[in-house]
Amino acid sequence: MSAWLELARGPFLYLAFAVLILGALRQWALAIGELARAREMAGDQKIPWRWMFKKSLGWIVPVNALRGTRIPFTLASVAFHAGMLAVPIFLAGHVALVEKGLGIGWPALPSAVADGLTLAALAGLAVLLLYRLLDKAARFMSGPQDYFLLALCILVFLTGWFVAHPAGCPLPFNLLYLGHLLSTELVLVLIPFSKLCHALLFASTRIVWELGWHFVPGGGDRVREALGKAGEPV
Amino acid sequence: MVPEQPGGHADTPGKGPLPVVAPPVKKGGGAKLLPHQILGTSYYLERIYPGDKVKRFLEIFAAVLKYTNYGHLVDTYARVGAKCANCACSCQIYLATQDPQDIPCYRTNLLLEVYRRHFTFRGVMQSKVTGSVFLTEEKIREMAESVYHCTGCRRCSFECPMGIDHGLMTHLSRYILSELDIIPKALVVATREQLEGKTGNTSAIPVPALVDTLEFLQDDIKDEKGVDVVFPVDQEGREFVFFPAVSDYLLEADTLKGIALTFHAAGETDRWTIGTGYFDGINYGLFYSDWCAERIVNKEIDETYRLKGKKILIGECGHASRSAKVFVPSFAGAKGALPVVNIMEVTLDMLRRGKLKLDPNVITERVTYHDPCNIARTGWIVDQPREILRAFCKNFVDMVPDGEKNFCCGGGGGTVSIDEVRSYRTKITGKVKADQIRATGAHYVVAPCANCKKQLREVCEDNDLKDVEVVGLHDLLYKALILDGQGGTP
């Protein structure tokens, strides 16, 4: 067990971060390159930055969605994402670890706030899981990957909670700790390679949408030429 | 996941029967089948690609990814799609059918999955290792039917947390299918006449007939209003060159008379003209083909330049307005692009400048307004028509929901022109709209869009809304405008 723990705390953790960082750089480089290419090809190169910024912000702070039809879904989703962003970075234990390892530190959340965020995230994840299982449309759309990633996130938060509050948990501390490390590392590794990719590409999806409608002059003709249909009537 | 009978909804309760849809039949079997029977679509096809459809589909997809702007879009969507099905709650088709195959994300995923399996490293490797080919004729068939169930209203785009535009994905799927000759016959026949026919417009109206119609409308106005109103034809150097949905010349006389009378009443008839070189605002390219969209929008641009006009003026038509607004800068370059305006913007401007006097005692019945998706969804034209209507309709009520989040009439995306799917349009896609209209208790439903008008009339007919009259905005203005002397009220 302790050998595994050493691996998970050392090489695996560095490896996971390396994969995440390299994967993210690749995704961003591709996204920027492709966006530049799309803009270059488009006849209309104007991009309404303000509109897109507003739209993106609308999803980060989904006030409008709170008037919508899926209020529990929205609340659950926001609770989970808030926890997912804040707790890993600002939990006192995490900050202390980074400070010890890299020598850089930043202010941490009070532990009561971190606890609250963790519980809210867990509750949110539970609602999201129930929603996938019970809502007809969501159940139909869900594949193994969707359940797996959801379960993985639940595991990260659940083990994290018990690592911070080991009292009362029947499982040995080291097992919880190992579970927390490995599940977190798996999430980090999967971000660039799964639908979790939206964490990296969120900012560009609105530009992608906008540029998608900026069609390419002569594009239709070139497609038909390539298909050997040049000059053919409608 | 793969439906047993992609051709129809016949097995699902609550969905009206679809006309003549043969179940998919294997090639080469039995009696000669029509193209749409071979494919099993609920709409008629004119012809069908005779070779290997799967191979051809992939060739087309590859060419589209290479020569257009869709590559990055598809790639991003294929990566980020979370399959949360949040979009389902906003889709009026899903609300009516509760059929999972009508979830917008499911429809989008039909194409994204082809991309993942045939155009990404992981997918190609997967196919090599397992030896399986993902795309099949069955899947093409399912997509062909599915993308013409969607009305392309883009209401779902408000709900996607990942920012996926399912309307654009429907457009792309239809574009790829169109290069495989899978296009509703109704759309392709009209587009062919517009681009390659003698008359050069979708309704096949020859120029002499257009001129006759305009004279007839002028006489009509003279009889009804006692004023000499002119439809300016081929006048050079005017501010606006006018492109209505050309079918208006055949079907929506009151709308056109209203527009002419509005210009006349404001004393600004010299601001606009109709061109005999080209006079059709309809652009079915928006619905299924980038290739056609570009050629059509270029006809509008060319005619405007021929007449030395300064702006492209689109009549009461949602898709004509949006296609011109988006495609003129897209295809002709944003720099120096001709501005595109909708007639309601011009009318509101005249009203605000005090050029129009309206009688508030003419329209006493309850009036409601239907937002055509193509002009309202982005918030472009939402408040303008309401401001005009409130200026003279005492009893105006809005539908719920309205504006950007309105429900589609149910005939969007060109489906309104496909007569063989009428029962699907009026009983399924138009069901929510019928309920909305009924709830307002309105007599007049103002729908400033040729497609919406045709669809809503059929929706009212088929949903027992007998007391409802579907009109254009300028139809009501025609009734309410006060004319004194030569027009141009102080």
Chai-1 contact restraints between the chains, C-beta under 6 A:
chainA,res_idxA,chainB,res_idxB,connection_type,confidence,min_distance_angstrom,max_distance_angstrom,comment,restraint_id
A,E34,B,H72,contact,1.0,0.0,6.0,A-B,restraint_1
A,A38,B,N69,contact,1.0,0.0,6.0,A-B,restraint_2
A,A38,B,H72,contact,1.0,0.0,6.0,A-B,restraint_3
A,M41,B,N69,contact,1.0,0.0,6.0,A-B,restraint_4
A,A42,B,N69,contact,1.0,0.0,6.0,A-B,restraint_5
A,G43,B,S330,contact,1.0,0.0,6.0,A-B,restraint_6
A,G43,B,F331,contact,1.0,0.0,6.0,A-B,restraint_7
A,G43,B,G333,contact,1.0,0.0,6.0,A-B,restraint_8
A,D44,B,P329,contact,1.0,0.0,6.0,A-B,restraint_9
A,D44,B,S330,contact,1.0,0.0,6.0,A-B,restraint_10
A,D44,B,A334,contact,1.0,0.0,6.0,A-B,restraint_11
A,K46,B,A334,contact,1.0,0.0,6.0,A-B,restraint_12
A,W59,B,P161,contact,1.0,0.0,6.0,A-B,restraint_13
A,T69,B,C89,contact,1.0,0.0,6.0,A-B,restraint_14
A,R70,B,C89,contact,1.0,0.0,6.0,A-B,restraint_15
A,A137,B,A85,contact,1.0,0.0,6.0,A-B,restraint_16
A,A137,B,A88,contact,1.0,0.0,6.0,A-B,restraint_17
A,A137,B,I103,contact,1.0,0.0,6.0,A-B,restraint_18
A,A138,B,A85,contact,1.0,0.0,6.0,A-B,restraint_19
A,F140,B,P100,contact,1.0,0.0,6.0,A-B,restraint_20
A,M141,B,K83,contact,1.0,0.0,6.0,A-B,restraint_21
A,M141,B,A85,contact,1.0,0.0,6.0,A-B,restraint_22
A,M141,B,C105,contact,1.0,0.0,6.0,A-B,restraint_23
A,D146,B,K83,contact,1.0,0.0,6.0,A-B,restraint_24
A,K195,B,A82,contact,1.0,0.0,6.0,A-B,restraint_25
A,C197,B,R79,contact,1.0,0.0,6.0,A-B,restraint_26
A,C197,B,V80,contact,1.0,0.0,6.0,A-B,restraint_27
A,H198,B,V80,contact,1.0,0.0,6.0,A-B,restraint_28
A,H198,B,M162,contact,1.0,0.0,6.0,A-B,restraint_29
A,L201,B,V80,contact,1.0,0.0,6.0,A-B,restraint_30
A,T205,B,G163,contact,1.0,0.0,6.0,A-B,restraint_31
A,R206,B,G163,contact,1.0,0.0,6.0,A-B,restraint_32
A,V208,B,L73,contact,1.0,0.0,6.0,A-B,restraint_33
A,V208,B,T76,contact,1.0,0.0,6.0,A-B,restraint_34
A,W209,B,G163,contact,1.0,0.0,6.0,A-B,restraint_35
A,W209,B,D165,contact,1.0,0.0,6.0,A-B,restraint_36
A,G212,B,L73,contact,1.0,0.0,6.0,A-B,restraint_37
A,G212,B,L168,contact,1.0,0.0,6.0,A-B,restraint_38
A,W213,B,V326,contact,1.0,0.0,6.0,A-B,restraint_39
A,H214,B,S330,contact,1.0,0.0,6.0,A-B,restraint_40
A,F215,B,D290,contact,1.0,0.0,6.0,A-B,restraint_41
A,F215,B,S330,contact,1.0,0.0,6.0,A-B,restraint_42
A,V216,B,T68,contact,1.0,0.0,6.0,A-B,restraint_43
A,V216,B,N69,contact,1.0,0.0,6.0,A-B,restraint_44
A,P217,B,F331,contact,1.0,0.0,6.0,A-B,restraint_45
A,G219,B,Y67,contact,1.0,0.0,6.0,A-B,restraint_46
A,G219,B,T68,contact,1.0,0.0,6.0,A-B,restraint_47
A,G219,B,D290,contact,1.0,0.0,6.0,A-B,restraint_48
A,G220,B,D290,contact,1.0,0.0,6.0,A-B,restraint_49
A,G220,B,W291,contact,1.0,0.0,6.0,A-B,restraint_50
A,G220,B,E294,contact,1.0,0.0,6.0,A-B,restraint_51
A,R222,B,Y67,contact,1.0,0.0,6.0,A-B,restraint_52
A,V223,B,A63,contact,1.0,0.0,6.0,A-B,restraint_53
A,V223,B,V64,contact,1.0,0.0,6.0,A-B,restraint_54
A,V223,B,Y67,contact,1.0,0.0,6.0,A-B,restraint_55
A,A226,B,A63,contact,1.0,0.0,6.0,A-B,restraint_56
A,L227,B,A63,contact,1.0,0.0,6.0,A-B,restraint_57
A,P233,B,E196,contact,1.0,0.0,6.0,A-B,restraint_58
A,V234,B,T191,contact,1.0,0.0,6.0,A-B,restraint_59
A,V234,B,R192,contact,1.0,0.0,6.0,A-B,restraint_60
A,V234,B,L195,contact,1.0,0.0,6.0,A-B,restraint_61
A,V234,B,E196,contact,1.0,0.0,6.0,A-B,restraint_62
